[in-house]
Amino acid sequence: MNFSITEHIPQDFNDHARVWIFQSSRLFSMQEAFEIDTILKDLCANWKSHGQSVKGYANLFFGQFIVVMADETEATVGGCSTDSLFRIIKQIEALCKVNLFDRQMLAFLVKDKVQLLPLAQFGYAITNNHIDTSTLYFNNTVGTKKELLHNWLIPVNESWLSARFSQA
């Protein structure tokens, strides 16, 4: 599987465009992916902040990650517009019966597949050589387009998890 996302990210968005990543607790089915695509297109077409249209982008990546981006060069995304985004994500969560807000579930690229691991089992995975410092990690804490492009899929030793290796 090709894990490059560069060609799917709008080039006309500012490097500082805000990014939200919602990781699913499982891979979406093809039918769910089509439904999600429709919901995300509707979000971007109708997303407003203080009456102004938000220049938005949303896409499902690798069948498991919803990435939403807002270019705030013309309209800042305020609290109400952020709330509307989260309501839509909650709608997808209910529709597909998945968890999209579990920050304790980590995602890694192992043998060209997305593998989920609870944070509580990270030490076990290290000790048993399921994960090492070069294992690729989906860093869902990225907050801008530039960070998404350069720091989303990174080796564990370049992430906040690197400190946990010395503890294992």
C-alpha positions in Angstrom: 0.0 0.0 0.0 1.2 3.5 -0.8 1.3 5.6 2.4 2.2 8.9 0.7 -0.6 11.5 1.2 1.1 14.5 -0.5 -0.9 14.2 -3.8 -4.2 14.1 -1.9 -3.6 17.2 0.2 -4.8 20.5 -1.4 -1.7 22.5 -2.6 -3.7 25.8 -2.4 -4.1 25.5 1.4 -1.7 27.5 3.6 1.0 25.5 5.4 -0.5 26.7 8.7 -4.0 25.4 7.9 -5.5 23.7 11.0 -5.7 19.9 11.0 -7.7 17.4 13.0 -7.2 13.7 12.7 -9.8 11.2 13.9 -8.5 7.6 14.1 -11.1 4.8 13.8 -11.1 1.9 16.2 -11.3 -0.3 13.1 -11.0 -0.3 9.3 -14.2 1.1 7.6 -16.0 -1.1 5.1 -16.3 0.1 1.5 -19.9 1.1 2.0 -19.1 3.0 5.2 -16.2 4.8 3.3 -18.7 5.9 0.6 -21.1 7.2 3.2 -18.3 9.0 5.1 -17.1 10.6 1.9 -20.6 12.0 1.3 -20.8 13.4 4.8 -17.3 14.9 4.6 -18.1 16.6 1.2 -21.2 18.0 2.7 -19.2 19.3 5.7 -16.7 21.1 3.5 -19.4 22.5 1.2 -21.5 23.9 4.1 -18.9 24.7 6.8 -19.3 28.2 8.2 -17.7 30.3 10.9 -19.4 33.5 12.0 -21.4 33.5 8.7 -18.4 33.1 6.5 -17.6 30.0 4.5 -14.7 28.0 5.8 -12.2 26.8 3.2 -12.3 23.2 4.3 -10.9 19.8 3.2 -11.7 16.4 4.5 -10.7 12.9 3.5 -10.6 9.3 4.7 -7.0 8.0 4.6 -6.0 4.3 4.6 -9.6 3.3 5.4 -9.2 4.3 9.0 -8.2 8.0 9.5 -10.5 11.0 8.9 -8.4 14.0 8.2 -10.1 17.4 8.3 -8.3 20.7 7.4 -9.4 24.3 7.6 -7.4 27.1 5.8 -8.0 30.1 8.1 -6.4 32.7 5.8 -9.9 34.1 5.0 -12.2 32.8 7.8 -11.0 31.8 11.3 -12.6 28.6 12.6 -14.3 29.6 15.9 -15.8 27.5 18.7 -19.2 27.0 17.0 -17.7 25.9 13.8 -15.3 23.5 15.6 -18.4 22.2 17.5 -20.2 21.6 14.2 -17.2 19.6 13.0 -17.2 17.5 16.2 -20.9 16.9 15.9 -20.4 15.5 12.4 -17.6 13.3 13.6 -19.8 12.0 16.4 -22.5 11.4 13.7 -20.0 9.2 11.7 -19.0 7.5 15.0 -22.7 6.5 15.7 -23.4 5.6 12.1 -20.5 3.2 11.8 -20.4 2.1 15.5 -16.7 3.0 15.9 -14.7 5.1 18.3 -13.1 8.1 16.7 -11.9 9.8 19.9 -9.8 7.2 21.7 -6.5 8.9 22.2 -5.2 5.9 24.2 -5.2 3.8 21.0 -2.0 4.1 19.0 -1.6 3.3 15.3 1.6 1.9 13.8 2.5 0.8 10.3 3.6 -2.9 10.6 4.2 -5.1 7.6 2.4 -2.4 5.4 -0.7 -2.5 7.5 -2.2 -0.2 10.0 -2.0 -1.9 13.4 -3.7 -0.5 16.5 -2.2 -0.9 20.0 -3.5 0.3 23.3 -1.0 2.7 25.0 -1.1 0.4 28.1 0.4 -2.4 25.9 3.2 -0.3 24.4 5.8 -1.6 26.9 4.8 -5.2 26.2 5.1 -4.6 22.4 8.6 -3.1 22.9 9.8 -5.9 25.2 8.6 -8.6 22.8 10.0 -6.9 19.7 6.7 -6.2 18.0 7.7 -2.5 17.8 11.2 -0.9 17.7 12.5 2.7 17.4 12.2 2.6 13.6 8.6 1.3 13.5 6.4 4.0 11.8 3.9 5.7 14.0 0.8 7.7 13.0 1.4 10.9 15.0 -2.2 12.1 15.2 -1.2 15.1 17.3 -0.1 17.1 14.2 -2.0 20.4 14.0 -1.1 22.0 10.7 -1.0 21.1 7.0 2.8 21.3 7.1 3.0 19.0 10.1 0.6 16.6 8.5 2.8 16.4 5.4 6.1 16.0 7.3 5.3 14.6 10.7 2.2 12.4 10.6 3.9 9.1 9.7 7.2 9.1 11.5 9.5 6.6 13.2 8.7 6.0 16.9 12.0 7.5 17.9 11.0 10.8 16.4 7.7 10.9 18.3 6.6 11.6 21.9 6.7 7.8 22.4 10.5 7.7 22.2 10.8 8.5 26.0 8.8 5.3 26.7 11.6 3.1 25.3 13.9 3.9 28.2 11.0 3.0 30.6 10.4 -0.4 28.9 
